[in-house]
């Protein structure tokens, strides 16, 4: 895929200052956990608590990148409870936007691997257990990118009854649950990514920092699917992404801008634009162009299902259309031979 986006090294011009540093810098971390944040100290505290409860067998750095240039006193007050833990708290000199702040987290990271953890999500003990096993393999170089499954923590006040109950979990019970060991792994390449983004933002995705830099930045012009666009660029440039079945995090759903009609519409229109680019650049078969309109319609149905208003129900015809589409996608991505 063409590299027409701005490279991470270009976005490095954005500067940050250190507000608090309790880290130990005598070793180079193998993993950086970068937490971009903006005016959500209550949720950030829960996120940090979940991170500091993990037990890694290798050096890890934790860095928070605050995209609010002001309110130093408030930030220091809110994060002072974590002074006994090792982390660095950065403040951006200027607000660089949501995706720009993700980029800044990677710019500032020192680890060979980096994961971007949203300031309202939580990591589970399985995250550390899986990485202890996979990043410290004695016989082989770890994969350049590792992705894991996560659990949806649906905390919307008026969550529709149509949403399956298994999406709502007891965070404390899941956090206390021990890891079941190495989960099964499935590779996903350009064909799978053409039909949708399997990730919840960046939660549970660990990638080599140097390769992330070489691929290029999260491009804000692709809002609200800049993460999806980045993964598509990764698989086209680097290769398939292994996704492990182990659940390693909690992805929080709350009332936010994803519910705004304009944003929901943009998910569909920008995804279609991205798929058209993948076809034109030859990273998926040309006949996929016949599926563009249908994929957009089904994506809208799925978004509407996830964001039903209280009391609304999913139409049977819509549910059937989604089921038939999934069967077609399964055939195209798993049964037909790849080039």
LUMDRENKE-117517 format. One record per residue (C-alpha): chain; residue in three letters; x, y, z. Coordinates in steps of 0.25 Angstrom, whole numbers, plus 5000, padded with zeros to 4 digits. Layout:
N
+------+------+------+------+------+
! unit ! code !    x !    y !    z !
+------+------+------+------+------+
!    A !  ALA !    X !    Y !    Z !
...
+------+------+------+------+------+
//
This chain:
339
+------+------+------+------+------+
! unit ! code !    x !    y !    z !
+------+------+------+------+------+
!    A !  UNK ! 5000 ! 5000 ! 5000 !
!    A !  UNK ! 5005 ! 5014 ! 4996 !
!    A !  UNK ! 5012 ! 5022 ! 5007 !
!    A !  UNK ! 5004 ! 5035 ! 5005 !
!    A !  UNK ! 5002 ! 5037 ! 5020 !
!    A !  UNK ! 5011 ! 5046 ! 5029 !
!    A !  UNK ! 5022 ! 5037 ! 5035 !
!    A !  UNK ! 5023 ! 5036 ! 5050 !
!    A !  UNK ! 5037 ! 5043 ! 5050 !
!    A !  UNK ! 5030 ! 5055 ! 5044 !
!    A !  UNK ! 5020 ! 5056 ! 5055 !
!    A !  UNK ! 5031 ! 5055 ! 5065 !
!    A !  UNK ! 5032 ! 5070 ! 5064 !
!    A !  UNK ! 5021 ! 5071 ! 5074 !
!    A !  UNK ! 5028 ! 5073 ! 5087 !
!    A !  UNK ! 5024 ! 5068 ! 5101 !
!    A !  UNK ! 5029 ! 5072 ! 5115 !
!    A !  UNK ! 5030 ! 5063 ! 5127 !
!    A !  UNK ! 5021 ! 5066 ! 5138 !
!    A !  UNK ! 5025 ! 5054 ! 5147 !
!    A !  UNK ! 5035 ! 5043 ! 5146 !
!    A !  UNK ! 5037 ! 5032 ! 5155 !
!    A !  UNK ! 5042 ! 5022 ! 5145 !
!    A !  UNK ! 5055 ! 5014 ! 5146 !
!    A !  UNK ! 5063 ! 5017 ! 5134 !
!    A !  UNK ! 5075 ! 5008 ! 5136 !
!    A !  UNK ! 5070 ! 4997 ! 5127 !
!    A !  UNK ! 5064 ! 4998 ! 5113 !
!    A !  UNK ! 5049 ! 4993 ! 5113 !
!    A !  UNK ! 5045 ! 4982 ! 5104 !
!    A !  UNK ! 5031 ! 4987 ! 5105 !
!    A !  UNK ! 5025 ! 5001 ! 5106 !
!    A !  UNK ! 5011 ! 5003 ! 5110 !
!    A !  UNK ! 5007 ! 5017 ! 5105 !
!    A !  UNK ! 4994 ! 5023 ! 5110 !
!    A !  UNK ! 4989 ! 5035 ! 5103 !
!    A !  UNK ! 4979 ! 5043 ! 5111 !
!    A !  UNK ! 4971 ! 5055 ! 5111 !
!    A !  UNK ! 4963 ! 5061 ! 5123 !
!    A !  UNK ! 4958 ! 5047 ! 5129 !
!    A !  UNK ! 4965 ! 5045 ! 5142 !
!    A !  UNK ! 4955 ! 5036 ! 5148 !
!    A !  UNK ! 4956 ! 5026 ! 5137 !
!    A !  UNK ! 4971 ! 5028 ! 5135 !
!    A !  UNK ! 4973 ! 5024 ! 5150 !
!    A !  UNK ! 4965 ! 5011 ! 5147 !
!    A !  UNK ! 4974 ! 5008 ! 5135 !
!    A !  UNK ! 4987 ! 5011 ! 5143 !
!    A !  UNK ! 4982 ! 5002 ! 5154 !
!    A !  UNK ! 4980 ! 4991 ! 5144 !
!    A !  UNK ! 4994 ! 4993 ! 5138 !
!    A !  UNK ! 5001 ! 4993 ! 5151 !
!    A !  UNK ! 4995 ! 4981 ! 5156 !
!    A !  UNK ! 5001 ! 4973 ! 5145 !
!    A !  UNK ! 5014 ! 4964 ! 5147 !
!    A !  UNK ! 5024 ! 4964 ! 5135 !
!    A !  UNK ! 5036 ! 4956 ! 5134 !
!    A !  UNK ! 5044 ! 4966 ! 5126 !
!    A !  UNK ! 5046 ! 4981 ! 5127 !
!    A !  UNK ! 5034 ! 4990 ! 5124 !
!    A !  UNK ! 5032 ! 5005 ! 5124 !
!    A !  UNK ! 5018 ! 5012 ! 5126 !
!    A !  UNK ! 5016 ! 5025 ! 5120 !
!    A !  UNK ! 5004 ! 5034 ! 5120 !
!    A !  UNK ! 5003 ! 5045 ! 5110 !
!    A !  UNK ! 4993 ! 5056 ! 5114 !
!    A !  UNK ! 4988 ! 5064 ! 5102 !
!    A !  UNK ! 4983 ! 5075 ! 5111 !
!    A !  UNK ! 4994 ! 5086 ! 5111 !
!    A !  UNK ! 4988 ! 5093 ! 5123 !
!    A !  UNK ! 4983 ! 5089 ! 5137 !
!    A !  UNK ! 4997 ! 5084 ! 5143 !
!    A !  UNK ! 4992 ! 5085 ! 5157 !
!    A !  UNK ! 4980 ! 5077 ! 5155 !
!    A !  UNK ! 4988 ! 5066 ! 5148 !
!    A !  UNK ! 4998 ! 5065 ! 5159 !
!    A !  UNK ! 4988 ! 5064 ! 5169 !
!    A !  UNK ! 4981 ! 5053 ! 5162 !
!    A !  UNK ! 4993 ! 5045 ! 5159 !
!    A !  UNK ! 5000 ! 5047 ! 5172 !
!    A !  UNK ! 4994 ! 5034 ! 5177 !
!    A !  UNK ! 5003 ! 5026 ! 5168 !
!    A !  UNK ! 5016 ! 5032 ! 5172 !
!    A !  UNK ! 5021 ! 5018 ! 5177 !
!    A !  UNK ! 5020 ! 5012 ! 5164 !
!    A !  UNK ! 5029 ! 5014 ! 5152 !
!    A !  UNK ! 5024 ! 5022 ! 5141 !
!    A !  UNK ! 5026 ! 5035 ! 5133 !
!    A !  UNK ! 5015 ! 5046 ! 5132 !
!    A !  UNK ! 5016 ! 5055 ! 5119 !
!    A !  UNK ! 5009 ! 5067 ! 5116 !
!    A !  UNK ! 5008 ! 5071 ! 5101 !
!    A !  UNK ! 5012 ! 5086 ! 5099 !
!    A !  UNK ! 5000 ! 5087 ! 5090 !
!    A !  UNK ! 4987 ! 5079 ! 5087 !
!    A !  UNK ! 4991 ! 5070 ! 5075 !
!    A !  UNK ! 4977 ! 5063 ! 5074 !
!    A !  UNK ! 4973 ! 5049 ! 5078 !
!    A !  UNK ! 4981 ! 5041 ! 5067 !
!    A !  UNK ! 4993 ! 5051 ! 5068 !
!    A !  UNK ! 4994 ! 5047 ! 5083 !
!    A !  UNK ! 4994 ! 5032 ! 5079 !
!    A !  UNK ! 5006 ! 5036 ! 5070 !
!    A !  UNK ! 5013 ! 5044 ! 5081 !
!    A !  UNK ! 5012 ! 5032 ! 5090 !
!    A !  UNK ! 5019 ! 5023 ! 5081 !
!    A !  UNK ! 5029 ! 5035 ! 5078 !
!    A !  UNK ! 5032 ! 5035 ! 5093 !
!    A !  UNK ! 5033 ! 5020 ! 5095 !
!    A !  UNK ! 5047 ! 5014 ! 5098 !
!    A !  UNK ! 5043 ! 4999 ! 5097 !
!    A !  UNK ! 5045 ! 4990 ! 5085 !
!    A !  UNK ! 5030 ! 4987 ! 5086 !
!    A !  UNK ! 5019 ! 4997 ! 5089 !
!    A !  UNK ! 5004 ! 4996 ! 5092 !
!    A !  UNK ! 4995 ! 5008 ! 5092 !
!    A !  UNK ! 4985 ! 5006 ! 5104 !
!    A !  UNK ! 4973 ! 5016 ! 5104 !
!    A !  UNK ! 4971 ! 5023 ! 5116 !
!    A !  UNK ! 4957 ! 5017 ! 5119 !
!    A !  UNK ! 4961 ! 5002 ! 5116 !
!    A !  UNK ! 4967 ! 4992 ! 5126 !
!    A !  UNK ! 4977 ! 4981 ! 5124 !
!    A !  UNK ! 4975 ! 4967 ! 5130 !
!    A !  UNK ! 4986 ! 4958 ! 5136 !
!    A !  UNK ! 4985 ! 4949 ! 5124 !
!    A !  UNK ! 4992 ! 4961 ! 5116 !
!    A !  UNK ! 5005 ! 4960 ! 5124 !
!    A !  UNK ! 5004 ! 4944 ! 5125 !
!    A !  UNK ! 5003 ! 4943 ! 5110 !
!    A !  UNK ! 5014 ! 4953 ! 5107 !
!    A !  UNK ! 5023 ! 4946 ! 5117 !
!    A !  UNK ! 5022 ! 4934 ! 5109 !
!    A !  UNK ! 5022 ! 4940 ! 5095 !
!    A !  UNK ! 5032 ! 4951 ! 5096 !
!    A !  UNK ! 5042 ! 4943 ! 5104 !
!    A !  UNK ! 5043 ! 4931 ! 5094 !
!    A !  UNK ! 5057 ! 4925 ! 5095 !
!    A !  UNK ! 5056 ! 4918 ! 5081 !
!    A !  UNK ! 5050 ! 4928 ! 5072 !
!    A !  UNK ! 5049 ! 4943 ! 5069 !
!    A !  UNK ! 5035 ! 4947 ! 5074 !
!    A !  UNK ! 5025 ! 4952 ! 5063 !
!    A !  UNK ! 5026 ! 4966 ! 5059 !
!    A !  UNK ! 5012 ! 4969 ! 5064 !
!    A !  UNK ! 5003 ! 4961 ! 5074 !
!    A !  UNK ! 4988 ! 4964 ! 5075 !
!    A !  UNK ! 4979 ! 4958 ! 5086 !
!    A !  UNK ! 4964 ! 4957 ! 5088 !
!    A !  UNK ! 4957 ! 4966 ! 5098 !
!    A !  UNK ! 4944 ! 4967 ! 5105 !
!    A !  UNK ! 4934 ! 4978 ! 5103 !
!    A !  UNK ! 4930 ! 4985 ! 5116 !
!    A !  UNK ! 4917 ! 4992 ! 5113 !
!    A !  UNK ! 4914 ! 5002 ! 5123 !
!    A !  UNK ! 4904 ! 5010 ! 5115 !
!    A !  UNK ! 4892 ! 5014 ! 5124 !
!    A !  UNK ! 4882 ! 5011 ! 5114 !
!    A !  UNK ! 4888 ! 4999 ! 5108 !
!    A !  UNK ! 4878 ! 4992 ! 5098 !
!    A !  UNK ! 4873 ! 4979 ! 5102 !
!    A !  UNK ! 4877 ! 4974 ! 5088 !
!    A !  UNK ! 4891 ! 4974 ! 5092 !
!    A !  UNK ! 4896 ! 4960 ! 5096 !
!    A !  UNK ! 4897 ! 4959 ! 5111 !
!    A !  UNK ! 4911 ! 4953 ! 5110 !
!    A !  UNK ! 4916 ! 4967 ! 5105 !
!    A !  UNK ! 4914 ! 4972 ! 5120 !
!    A !  UNK ! 4925 ! 4966 ! 5129 !
!    A !  UNK ! 4928 ! 4967 ! 5144 !
!    A !  UNK ! 4942 ! 4974 ! 5142 !
!    A !  UNK ! 4946 ! 4970 ! 5156 !
!    A !  UNK ! 4943 ! 4956 ! 5154 !
!    A !  UNK ! 4950 ! 4955 ! 5141 !
!    A !  UNK ! 4962 ! 4963 ! 5146 !
!    A !  UNK ! 4964 ! 4953 ! 5157 !
!    A !  UNK ! 4963 ! 4941 ! 5148 !
!    A !  UNK ! 4976 ! 4934 ! 5145 !
!    A !  UNK ! 4981 ! 4932 ! 5131 !
!    A !  UNK ! 4978 ! 4919 ! 5124 !
!    A !  UNK ! 4991 ! 4919 ! 5117 !
!    A !  UNK ! 4994 ! 4921 ! 5102 !
!    A !  UNK ! 4982 ! 4923 ! 5094 !
!    A !  UNK ! 4980 ! 4918 ! 5079 !
!    A !  UNK ! 4985 ! 4928 ! 5068 !
!    A !  UNK ! 4978 ! 4931 ! 5055 !
!    A !  UNK ! 4985 ! 4939 ! 5044 !
!    A !  UNK ! 4978 ! 4951 ! 5038 !
!    A !  UNK ! 4983 ! 4958 ! 5025 !
!    A !  UNK ! 4978 ! 4968 ! 5015 !
!    A !  UNK ! 4966 ! 4960 ! 5011 !
!    A !  UNK ! 4961 ! 4959 ! 5025 !
!    A !  UNK ! 4964 ! 4973 ! 5028 !
!    A !  UNK ! 4956 ! 4978 ! 5015 !
!    A !  UNK ! 4943 ! 4973 ! 5022 !
!    A !  UNK ! 4945 ! 4980 ! 5035 !
!    A !  UNK ! 4954 ! 4984 ! 5047 !
!    A !  UNK ! 4955 ! 4972 ! 5057 !
!    A !  UNK ! 4961 ! 4981 ! 5068 !
!    A !  UNK ! 4955 ! 4990 ! 5078 !
!    A !  UNK ! 4964 ! 5002 ! 5075 !
!    A !  UNK ! 4978 ! 4998 ! 5079 !
!    A !  UNK ! 4974 ! 4990 ! 5092 !
!    A !  UNK ! 4982 ! 4977 ! 5092 !
!    A !  UNK ! 4991 ! 4980 ! 5080 !
!    A !  UNK ! 5006 ! 4979 ! 5083 !
!    A !  UNK ! 5015 ! 4983 ! 5071 !
!    A !  UNK ! 5030 ! 4985 ! 5069 !
!    A !  UNK ! 5032 ! 5000 ! 5070 !
!    A !  UNK ! 5042 ! 5001 ! 5059 !
!    A !  UNK ! 5032 ! 4995 ! 5049 !
!    A !  UNK ! 5021 ! 5004 ! 5054 !
!    A !  UNK ! 5030 ! 5016 ! 5050 !
!    A !  UNK ! 5034 ! 5010 ! 5037 !
!    A !  UNK ! 5019 ! 5008 ! 5033 !
!    A !  UNK ! 5015 ! 5022 ! 5037 !
!    A !  UNK ! 5006 ! 5029 ! 5046 !
!    A !  UNK ! 4991 ! 5028 ! 5050 !
!    A !  UNK ! 4986 ! 5038 ! 5040 !
!    A !  UNK ! 4976 ! 5048 ! 5046 !
!    A !  UNK ! 4970 ! 5050 ! 5032 !
!    A !  UNK ! 4964 ! 5036 ! 5033 !
!    A !  UNK ! 4956 ! 5040 ! 5046 !
!    A !  UNK ! 4948 ! 5032 ! 5051 !
!    A !  UNK ! 4955 ! 5020 ! 5045 !
!    A !  UNK ! 4970 ! 5024 ! 5046 !
!    A !  UNK ! 4973 ! 5011 ! 5054 !
!    A !  UNK ! 4966 ! 5002 ! 5043 !
!    A !  UNK ! 4974 ! 5010 ! 5032 !
!    A !  UNK ! 4987 ! 5007 ! 5040 !
!    A !  UNK ! 4985 ! 4992 ! 5042 !
!    A !  UNK ! 4981 ! 4991 ! 5027 !
!    A !  UNK ! 4994 ! 4998 ! 5023 !
!    A !  UNK ! 5002 ! 4989 ! 5033 !
!    A !  UNK ! 4997 ! 4976 ! 5027 !
!    A !  UNK ! 5000 ! 4981 ! 5013 !
!    A !  UNK ! 5014 ! 4986 ! 5016 !
!    A !  UNK ! 5018 ! 4976 ! 5027 !
!    A !  UNK ! 5009 ! 4964 ! 5026 !
!    A !  UNK ! 4998 ! 4956 ! 5033 !
!    A !  UNK ! 4995 ! 4959 ! 5048 !
!    A !  UNK ! 4993 ! 4948 ! 5057 !
!    A !  UNK ! 4981 ! 4949 ! 5067 !
!    A !  UNK ! 4981 ! 4941 ! 5079 !
!    A !  UNK ! 4968 ! 4936 ! 5085 !
!    A !  UNK ! 4972 ! 4939 ! 5099 !
!    A !  UNK ! 4964 ! 4951 ! 5105 !
!    A !  UNK ! 4974 ! 4961 ! 5111 !
!    A !  UNK ! 4966 ! 4974 ! 5113 !
!    A !  UNK ! 4953 ! 4981 ! 5115 !
!    A !  UNK ! 4948 ! 4990 ! 5105 !
!    A !  UNK ! 4939 ! 5000 ! 5111 !
!    A !  UNK ! 4927 ! 5005 ! 5104 !
!    A !  UNK ! 4920 ! 5018 ! 5109 !
!    A !  UNK ! 4912 ! 5029 ! 5104 !
!    A !  UNK ! 4922 ! 5037 ! 5095 !
!    A !  UNK ! 4924 ! 5043 ! 5081 !
!    A !  UNK ! 4922 ! 5029 ! 5075 !
!    A !  UNK ! 4907 ! 5031 ! 5077 !
!    A !  UNK ! 4907 ! 5044 ! 5069 !
!    A !  UNK ! 4900 ! 5041 ! 5055 !
!    A !  UNK ! 4911 ! 5048 ! 5048 !
!    A !  UNK ! 4922 ! 5039 ! 5053 !
!    A !  UNK ! 4914 ! 5027 ! 5051 !
!    A !  UNK ! 4912 ! 5031 ! 5037 !
!    A !  UNK ! 4927 ! 5034 ! 5035 !
!    A !  UNK ! 4930 ! 5020 ! 5040 !
!    A !  UNK ! 4923 ! 5015 ! 5027 !
!    A !  UNK ! 4927 ! 5025 ! 5017 !
!    A !  UNK ! 4942 ! 5025 ! 5021 !
!    A !  UNK ! 4942 ! 5010 ! 5022 !
!    A !  UNK ! 4937 ! 5009 ! 5008 !
!    A !  UNK ! 4948 ! 5019 ! 5003 !
!    A !  UNK ! 4958 ! 5011 ! 5010 !
!    A !  UNK ! 4953 ! 4998 ! 5003 !
!    A !  UNK ! 4953 ! 5005 ! 4990 !
!    A !  UNK ! 4968 ! 5009 ! 4992 !
!    A !  UNK ! 4971 ! 4994 ! 4995 !
!    A !  UNK ! 4965 ! 4990 ! 4982 !
!    A !  UNK ! 4972 ! 5000 ! 4974 !
!    A !  UNK ! 4985 ! 4997 ! 4980 !
!    A !  UNK ! 4984 ! 4982 ! 4977 !
!    A !  UNK ! 4985 ! 4977 ! 4991 !
!    A !  UNK ! 4972 ! 4970 ! 4990 !
!    A !  UNK ! 4965 ! 4963 ! 4978 !
!    A !  UNK ! 4959 ! 4973 ! 4968 !
!    A !  UNK ! 4945 ! 4966 ! 4968 !
!    A !  UNK ! 4944 ! 4971 ! 4982 !
!    A !  UNK ! 4939 ! 4984 ! 4976 !
!    A !  UNK ! 4926 ! 4977 ! 4974 !
!    A !  UNK ! 4924 ! 4976 ! 4989 !
!    A !  UNK ! 4927 ! 4990 ! 4993 !
!    A !  UNK ! 4912 ! 4995 ! 4993 !
!    A !  UNK ! 4908 ! 4982 ! 5001 !
!    A !  UNK ! 4919 ! 4983 ! 5011 !
!    A !  UNK ! 4915 ! 4998 ! 5014 !
!    A !  UNK ! 4900 ! 4994 ! 5016 !
!    A !  UNK ! 4904 ! 4983 ! 5025 !
!    A !  UNK ! 4914 ! 4991 ! 5033 !
!    A !  UNK ! 4903 ! 5001 ! 5035 !
!    A !  UNK ! 4893 ! 4990 ! 5040 !
!    A !  UNK ! 4904 ! 4985 ! 5050 !
!    A !  UNK ! 4907 ! 5000 ! 5055 !
!    A !  UNK ! 4892 ! 5002 ! 5057 !
!    A !  UNK ! 4891 ! 4989 ! 5064 !
!    A !  UNK ! 4902 ! 4993 ! 5074 !
!    A !  UNK ! 4896 ! 5007 ! 5076 !
!    A !  UNK ! 4881 ! 5004 ! 5077 !
!    A !  UNK ! 4873 ! 5014 ! 5085 !
!    A !  UNK ! 4867 ! 5009 ! 5098 !
!    A !  UNK ! 4854 ! 5001 ! 5094 !
!    A !  UNK ! 4858 ! 4998 ! 5080 !
!    A !  UNK ! 4859 ! 4985 ! 5074 !
!    A !  UNK ! 4867 ! 4979 ! 5063 !
!    A !  UNK ! 4859 ! 4975 ! 5050 !
!    A !  UNK ! 4859 ! 4961 ! 5047 !
!    A !  UNK ! 4862 ! 4964 ! 5032 !
!    A !  UNK ! 4874 ! 4972 ! 5037 !
!    A !  UNK ! 4879 ! 4961 ! 5046 !
!    A !  UNK ! 4878 ! 4951 ! 5034 !
!    A !  UNK ! 4885 ! 4960 ! 5025 !
!    A !  UNK ! 4897 ! 4961 ! 5035 !
!    A !  UNK ! 4897 ! 4946 ! 5036 !
!    A !  UNK ! 4897 ! 4943 ! 5021 !
!    A !  UNK ! 4908 ! 4954 ! 5019 !
!    A !  UNK ! 4917 ! 4947 ! 5030 !
!    A !  UNK ! 4915 ! 4934 ! 5023 !
!    A !  UNK ! 4920 ! 4940 ! 5010 !
!    A !  UNK ! 4932 ! 4947 ! 5017 !
!    A !  UNK ! 4936 ! 4933 ! 5023 !
!    A !  UNK ! 4936 ! 4927 ! 5009 !
!    A !  UNK ! 4944 ! 4938 ! 5003 !
!    A !  UNK ! 4954 ! 4939 ! 5014 !
!    A !  UNK ! 4956 ! 4925 ! 5018 !
!    A !  UNK ! 4951 ! 4915 ! 5008 !
!    A !  UNK ! 4956 ! 4921 ! 4995 !
!    A !  UNK ! 4971 ! 4920 ! 4993 !
!    A !  UNK ! 4979 ! 4933 ! 4995 !
!    A !  UNK ! 4989 ! 4938 ! 4984 !
+------+------+------+------+------+
//
